[in-house]
Amino acid sequence: MKKILLIEDSLTQLTSLKNFISKAGYEVLTSSNGPEGISLTYQTLPDLIVSDIFMPEINGFQLCRLLRNDNITKNIPIILITNRKEKISKFWGLRSGADAFLIKECDFENNLIKQIQKILNKIQTISEDERRKLTKVQNTIPTDYIQTRIKHLLDQSLIESTIINEFRNLSEMVHNTKVLKSGFFSLISAILDYNVAGIFFNDRDCKKEKLLSISTSDVEINECIAQDIKADFFEEIFTDNTQEEEKGTTSYETFEKTTQKINTINKITDFQSKTIIPIRFANRVLGGLCLYHISPNKYNSSKLLSIIVDELKILMRIKWLYSETKFLAITDGLTNLYNRRYFQQVLEREFSRAKRYKDNLSLILIDIDHFKHINDTYGHQFGDKILAEISKIIKNELRKTDFVARYGGEEIVAILPETSFKTIFVPIERLRKSIEDKKLRYDHNDINITVSIGVACLTDDTKNEQDLIQKADQALYAAKENGRNKIEYYKPE
């Protein structure tokens, strides 16, 4: 006979419901309050629990949460019942982990029996022999265990809700990555035991360096160990399936240190516990978390770590959306290249850097040949397709360190750091040839597209970044004048 535990603080309702459920063929155990009901749950392991929500000491929501958070009782189905019809009661009932929620109204008793039968038909309940063995073990537990367990689970629930709240507070800092990381490390250092922790927030702009921020506690690691941790981390975060462009360049920073007692780490294998957790959403890497410890089995089945990871997923999605908003502000919607305003900022920075350190710098201007004729002949929609395809080829042919932007109309500009007259010819000729060889389909016909390219390299007499643009523009003009589908280099007159 299936065993039902009924918890109800109204003696009249308790008696009435007990009789009704018993007539349906179930053995009914009763309790008039939450703590007693929890004790009976541990002692008898019922097949199903029916509990009122609004009771003194521990209400039905709390009872449900407590039982759901214990491996001994987590699989016992729970039906919550109440006189109140507020929607919020049903919301919290189901969020607390209840299997069903019923309001004490017309035909309530029959509906309750139907719900009990429906739930018990779906699950495999334990046999009486198994129940006797388990309850025999439970009955050897000291009488104060249940109260201790209740206090522990209440404390655990409080800890969980506090961690969740702290992560919600961190989401207010997504606009300031340094403050966000500081807040994150302050939080996890207070609740997780680690020797090395690392956090990585990915950015929508794949040009940005992938930076692993490292916090150490009670260990000293050298440059070599830090590099090994970085390599270990990013190898697992970005798998073989990840697009090469998305991987980008990687680096690390030692963000925070706490060194109350020092354990010297000579090699990465000195860490006996390691966990690397990629955070992904919609096939994108949003970031990741890593933890290392010199002691073994530190992060096996850690509930706190699971809570942290769940909240980190939300935080990283918010951070990603923020970075995506910033990225959209600096890119061209049609070509996915940087826009002209951002190009000017990058050129100013790269020009200043090249001048200061006496590095090479080149600028190329690319113009799609006869683009007006293409638009007039095939329509602007096909023209847009060509512009997008050419932009993709340019990005693929140039290096990750080069900056490609839509300069205006059909013109595309690229900044090539550390590139001189001697080294630029081969990659630019390869780019021109790749575009020339590309076949674009229009109405079952192949359309050939070519480009004219003007190149200017930084020299001692280059006055400023605008001067460099003008020189590349003059070279581009010469390429078009000399028949198009050509590369011309700026030559002083």
Secondary structure, DSSP 8 states (H G I E B T S, - for coil): --EEEEE-S-HHHHHHHHHHHHHTT-EEEEESSHHHHHHHHHHH--SEEEEESS-SSS-HHHHHHHHHTSTTTTTS-EEEEES---HHHHHHHHHTT-SEEEES-TTHHHHHHHHHHHHHHHS----HHHHHHHHHHHHTS-TTHHHHHHHHHHHHHHHHHHHHHHHHHHGGGTT-HHHHHHHHHHHHHHH---SEEEEEE--S-TTS-EEEEEEEEEEE--HHHHHHHHHHHHHHHS-TTS-HHHH--EEEEEEEEEEEEEEE--SGGG-SEEEEEEEEETTEEEEEEEEEESSSSSSTT-HHHHHHHHHHHHHHHHHHHHHHHHHHHTB-TTT-SB-HHHHHHHHHHHHHHHHHHT--EEEEEEEETTHHHHHHHH-HHHHHHHHHHHHHHHHHHS-TTSEEEEEETTEEEEEEET--HHHHHHHHHHHHHHHHH-EEEETTEEEE--EEEEEEE--TT--SHHHHHHHHHHHHHHHHHTTSS-EEE----
